[in-house]
Amino acid sequence: MQRVTRVIKLFVTAAPDLTWKMRSEPIESSNGIAFEWTFAGTNTGAWGPDTPATGKPFSFNGVTFMRVENGKIVNQSDYYDGLGFQKQLGWIQ
């Protein structure tokens, strides 16, 4: 859980106007759930010491998969276009 908290803090610090929206209804099964989402915001804060604020807007789609056992989340995996995200911020060509 600490990892998730650090990631959320990082995003909120780097993009205080961050929005997260579900793109569709979740797909549920007896042992898991999956859903699509969109993150968007403006990079007005540093992501880290080597990635200062760019002032650029960004938006990217992703999907989350959660595996559930005995009513508890035992694994969560997120997939998104990291290359497109970095291009939007101008970190790579």
C-alpha positions as CSV (number, residue, x, y, z in Angstrom):
1,M,0.0,0.0,0.0
2,Q,2.9,2.4,0.7
3,R,3.9,2.1,-3.0
4,V,0.5,3.2,-4.1
5,T,0.5,6.1,-1.7
6,R,3.9,7.3,-3.1
7,V,2.7,7.1,-6.7
8,I,-0.4,9.0,-5.9
9,K,1.5,11.7,-4.0
10,L,4.0,11.9,-6.9
11,F,1.2,12.5,-9.5
12,V,-0.6,15.0,-7.3
13,T,2.6,17.0,-6.7
14,A,3.6,17.0,-10.4
15,A,0.1,17.8,-11.6
16,P,-2.1,19.4,-8.9
17,D,-5.0,19.7,-11.4
18,L,-4.9,16.0,-12.1
19,T,-8.1,14.3,-13.1
20,W,-8.8,10.6,-13.2
21,K,-11.9,9.3,-14.9
22,M,-13.2,5.9,-15.5
23,R,-13.9,5.4,-19.3
24,S,-16.5,2.6,-18.9
25,E,-18.2,0.3,-16.5
26,P,-15.9,-2.1,-14.7
27,I,-15.8,-5.7,-15.9
28,E,-16.2,-8.1,-12.9
29,S,-15.6,-11.8,-12.4
30,S,-15.5,-14.1,-9.4
31,N,-11.8,-13.5,-9.0
32,G,-11.1,-10.0,-10.4
33,I,-12.1,-6.7,-11.8
34,A,-10.8,-4.6,-14.8
35,F,-11.6,-1.1,-15.8
36,E,-10.4,1.6,-18.3
37,W,-9.4,5.1,-17.2
38,T,-8.0,8.4,-18.3
39,F,-5.4,10.5,-16.4
40,A,-5.1,14.2,-17.5
41,G,-3.5,17.3,-16.1
42,T,-0.9,19.9,-16.4
43,N,2.7,19.3,-15.3
44,T,3.3,22.2,-13.0
45,G,5.4,20.4,-10.4
46,A,8.6,18.3,-10.5
47,W,8.2,14.5,-11.0
48,G,11.6,14.1,-9.4
49,P,15.1,15.6,-9.3
50,D,15.8,14.8,-12.9
51,T,12.4,15.7,-14.3
52,P,11.4,19.3,-13.5
53,A,8.0,20.7,-14.3
54,T,7.4,21.2,-18.1
55,G,4.2,23.3,-17.9
56,K,2.7,21.0,-20.5
57,P,-0.7,19.4,-20.5
58,F,-1.0,15.6,-20.7
59,S,-3.7,13.0,-21.1
60,F,-3.3,9.2,-21.4
61,N,-5.6,6.2,-21.2
62,G,-4.9,3.0,-19.3
63,V,-6.4,-0.1,-17.8
64,T,-6.3,-1.6,-14.3
65,F,-6.6,-5.3,-13.5
66,M,-7.2,-6.4,-10.0
67,R,-7.1,-10.0,-8.8
68,V,-9.3,-10.7,-5.8
69,E,-9.1,-13.6,-3.4
70,N,-11.3,-14.1,-0.3
71,G,-12.8,-10.6,-0.8
72,K,-9.4,-8.9,-0.8
73,I,-7.3,-7.4,-3.6
74,V,-4.1,-9.5,-3.9
75,N,-2.7,-8.0,-7.0
76,Q,-3.1,-4.8,-9.0
77,S,-1.6,-4.2,-12.4
78,D,-1.9,-0.9,-14.5
79,Y,-1.1,-0.6,-18.2
80,Y,-0.8,2.6,-20.1
81,D,1.1,4.3,-22.9
82,G,4.2,5.5,-21.0
83,L,5.9,6.4,-24.3
84,G,3.1,8.7,-25.4
85,F,3.0,10.3,-21.9
86,Q,6.7,11.1,-22.0
87,K,6.4,12.5,-25.5
88,Q,3.6,14.8,-24.4
89,L,5.8,16.2,-21.7
90,G,8.7,16.7,-24.1
91,W,11.0,14.3,-22.3
92,I,11.7,12.3,-25.4
93,Q,11.1,12.9,-29.1
